[in-house]
Amino acid sequence: MLTQKDFNQFVRSYNEDYLYLLTRASHGHYDCLMSSFRVLKDLYDVILKLHEATLLEFQVVPSPLSFRANQELLNSFGFDRRQIENIFTFLDFVKQTHGKEFEECMEEALLLRCAK
């Protein structure tokens, strides 16, 4: 059985992975990043299901998957103006390489190929 402590650590790990992917985007390292975000979305979905199906609480709040137009969130993570521009450029990169918006790609059940 999953304890509250384990659940909290699970959410912390998700948040760390989310920040890592944003950091990669902030440095312009977009290779295979959309695929990584899709895997992270699966983890996010598991966290939400565990919360719904158990009495576990969100003592650690999971970061939102969507970061479009959320400069305040990105500032709170410590990203500077140039890094935030790179993160938003990633959204354009996804549109160009996958032909769909980031959020549409996140909702697809298909595995996305790495775009370089």
Wavefront OBJ file of the C-alpha trace (Angstrom):
o trace
v 0.000 0.000 0.000
v 1.219 3.461 -0.877
v 1.735 5.730 2.121
v 1.269 9.486 2.188
v 5.046 9.855 2.532
v 5.614 7.697 -0.563
v 2.987 9.649 -2.489
v 4.598 12.951 -1.512
v 7.958 11.665 -2.748
v 6.351 10.449 -5.960
v 4.943 13.945 -6.608
v 8.297 15.548 -5.699
v 10.034 13.285 -8.217
v 7.483 14.252 -10.868
v 8.076 17.947 -10.112
v 11.838 17.469 -10.374
v 11.471 15.726 -13.729
v 9.131 18.476 -14.933
v 11.645 21.150 -13.954
v 14.433 19.174 -15.642
v 12.475 19.078 -18.925
v 11.750 22.795 -18.701
v 15.444 23.408 -18.031
v 16.347 21.455 -21.157
v 13.901 23.577 -23.144
v 15.254 26.761 -21.556
v 18.692 25.907 -22.944
v 17.281 25.143 -26.396
v 17.833 21.377 -26.132
v 14.652 20.275 -27.866
v 15.789 16.847 -29.159
v 13.318 14.156 -28.012
v 11.848 16.615 -25.527
v 8.250 16.149 -26.687
v 8.581 12.396 -26.191
v 9.914 13.027 -22.695
v 6.975 15.307 -21.910
v 4.580 12.568 -23.078
v 6.177 10.108 -20.648
v 5.914 12.741 -17.910
v 2.233 13.221 -18.739
v 1.675 9.509 -18.142
v 3.272 9.908 -14.715
v 1.105 12.976 -14.060
v -1.993 10.931 -14.963
v -0.929 8.177 -12.534
v -0.524 10.756 -9.777
v -4.032 12.096 -10.418
v -5.510 8.575 -10.456
v -3.752 7.657 -7.207
v -5.137 10.812 -5.626
v -8.665 10.003 -6.839
v -8.583 6.330 -5.897
v -7.025 6.650 -2.453
v -7.261 8.841 0.602
v -3.870 10.367 -0.240
v -3.717 14.149 -0.218
v -1.741 16.603 -2.302
v 0.590 17.778 0.442
v 3.045 18.404 -2.399
v 1.281 20.001 -5.355
v 2.209 18.642 -8.785
v 3.346 21.256 -11.281
v 0.896 21.881 -14.116
v 1.783 20.232 -17.410
v 0.797 23.267 -19.434
v 3.173 26.195 -19.306
v 1.951 28.144 -22.339
v 1.700 31.847 -21.522
v 2.527 31.136 -17.897
v 5.531 33.384 -17.488
v 4.806 33.814 -13.775
v 5.212 30.063 -13.219
v 8.453 30.041 -15.208
v 9.747 33.063 -13.273
v 8.978 31.246 -10.024
v 11.282 28.432 -11.173
v 14.085 30.974 -11.603
v 14.196 31.125 -15.400
v 15.408 34.414 -16.856
v 13.897 36.240 -19.834
v 16.075 34.471 -22.433
v 15.395 31.035 -20.953
v 11.655 31.711 -20.964
v 11.900 32.748 -24.623
v 13.610 29.420 -25.353
v 10.844 27.549 -23.539
v 8.185 29.317 -25.598
v 10.253 28.683 -28.751
v 9.980 24.999 -27.893
v 6.211 25.329 -28.368
v 6.854 26.610 -31.921
v 9.350 23.775 -32.454
v 6.665 21.233 -31.515
v 4.216 22.812 -33.970
v 6.801 22.688 -36.773
v 8.049 19.162 -36.128
v 4.809 17.419 -35.139
v 2.271 19.568 -36.993
v 0.222 20.078 -33.840
v 0.225 22.271 -30.782
v 2.026 21.053 -27.650
v -1.250 20.431 -25.822
v -2.643 18.391 -28.739
v 0.492 16.242 -28.744
v 0.154 15.730 -25.004
v -3.371 14.365 -25.460
v -2.449 11.924 -28.238
v -2.261 8.281 -27.292
v 0.395 7.657 -29.928
v 4.071 7.620 -29.093
v 5.777 10.578 -30.723
v 9.030 10.256 -32.597
v 11.983 12.288 -31.500
v 12.316 15.390 -33.663
v 15.689 17.006 -34.160
l 1 2 3 4 5 6 7 8 9 10 11 12 13 14 15 16 17 18 19 20 21 22 23 24 25 26 27 28 29 30 31 32 33 34 35 36 37 38 39 40 41 42 43 44 45 46 47 48 49 50 51 52 53 54 55 56 57 58 59 60 61 62 63 64 65 66 67 68 69 70 71 72 73 74 75 76 77 78 79 80 81 82 83 84 85 86 87 88 89 90 91 92 93 94 95 96 97 98 99 100 101 102 103 104 105 106 107 108 109 110 111 112 113 114 115 116
